[in-house]
Amino acid sequence: MRRKRQFRLLSLFLVFAIAFACAKTNGTAAEAETKKNTVILYFSATGTTKGAAERIKKNTKGQLIEIKAADPYTDEDIDWTDNNSRVTIEHESAASPAKSKVRPEIRNLNAIKKAVKKADVVYIGYPIWWGEAPHILYSLVEKVSLKGKTVVPFCTSSSSGIGSSAKHLKKSAIISGKTKWLKGRNFYGVPSQKTVDKWIKKSVTDQEL
Ligand SMILES: Cc1cc2nc3c(=O)[nH]c(=O)nc-3n(C[C@H](O)[C@H](O)[C@H](O)COP(=O)(O)O)c2cc1C
């Protein structure tokens, strides 16, 4: 009788212990991902993508780094209605940024390389320019190794979606079989913190591109 009681108590203890362990594993999967060493890289000409990047930083507590053009883009430079502006010339240099030879120099490339080397998760943000990532993003992915990293693209635009912009970047990037390149998302303007928080929680299990 006493042995039976002891056995019952032991079984009960085991059931609780297993349930506790399972809850701990499942409940903290997302937390574990966000606790990884995270770097948020962004290029922003007018501040919208910067706004999204800042909210990602707030959520992930990662390191926020602006991708700075050695020759910064002025308001005249980004006037896409001007046939002779810098962005129009870049855009017309080839059928797509991936095929273009235009690769604007990144002033803080070494600092970016150093931070990315130590990171597990790398967010990459950019504005949509003519349906694609700007040429300077190609300067980034062609020079900074993303081997073995989880890459999370994000962008902002006035109306276009993310389209194939992240897919095209991935094609030009230095990656390995261990790189997990998520499909990412577009924010149509600066997102709310709530939108970003919800997305990050979900993006941990997001589909790969
Ligand atoms: C050269 C250029 C091209 C653009 N092309 C598009 C486009 O194809 N589709 C779109 O929805 N918005 C387009 N936009 C608008 C930007 O994507 C949008 O304003 C973006 O949020 C700006 O981000 P930023 O403030 O971080 O630079 C373009 C803007 C510029 C300057």
The ligand as a Gaussian input file, in Angstrom:
#p B3LYP/6-31G(d) Opt

LIG

0 1
 C       14.384000      57.008000     -56.191000
 C       13.128000      56.567000     -55.509000
 C       12.373000      55.546000     -56.054000
 C       11.229000      55.100000     -55.415000
 N       10.523000      54.049000     -55.957000
 C        9.419000      53.592000     -55.320000
 C        8.699000      52.476000     -55.837000
 O        9.047000      51.875000     -56.848000
 N        7.587000      52.085000     -55.171000
 C        7.139000      52.728000     -54.041000
 O        6.144000      52.319000     -53.482000
 N        7.840000      53.763000     -53.510000
 C        8.957000      54.207000     -54.127000
 N        9.667000      55.241000     -53.578000
 C        9.252000      55.794000     -52.276000
 C       10.080000      55.218000     -51.136000
 O       10.187000      53.815000     -51.217000
 C        9.464000      55.541000     -49.767000
 O        9.245000      56.905000     -49.650000
 C       10.360000      55.031000     -48.639000
 O        9.575000      54.826000     -47.495000
 C       11.505000      55.972000     -48.320000
 O       12.288000      55.427000     -47.305000
 P       13.415000      56.280000     -46.561000
 O       12.721000      57.471000     -45.941000
 O       13.946000      55.366000     -45.541000
 O       14.402000      56.689000     -47.575000
 C       10.808000      55.712000     -54.199000
 C       11.563000      56.766000     -53.672000
 C       12.715000      57.188000     -54.317000
 C       13.520000      58.299000     -53.709000

